[in-house]
């Protein structure tokens, strides 16, 4: 196994070291990310889906009780709530991803 020390390999190595050093500096600025932070983020995405779903179910039950039809309003608004919740979660996650990418580019 030979170690090549040509100019392109040294340049590539220096870029890798610089990138890792910047990542460590960013991590120190932000503070430690522990398991509770990750669980909190996971919980936020979960609630972003759960709240519209529960609101859809509540509206569907209300409509089924007072305005009967040949189709179940509860099932219809359950599906609508899930879809809106998934769109909401997708938007939130993509926005956070853009913020993280922007922070990395700024550093």
Protein Blocks (a to p, Z undefined) as FASTA:
>chain_A
ZZdfbfklmmmmmmmmmmmmmmmmmmmmnopadfklmmmmmmmmmmmmmmmmmmmmmmmm
mmmmmmccfbdfklmmmmmmmmmmmmmmmmmmmmmmmmmmmmmmmZZ
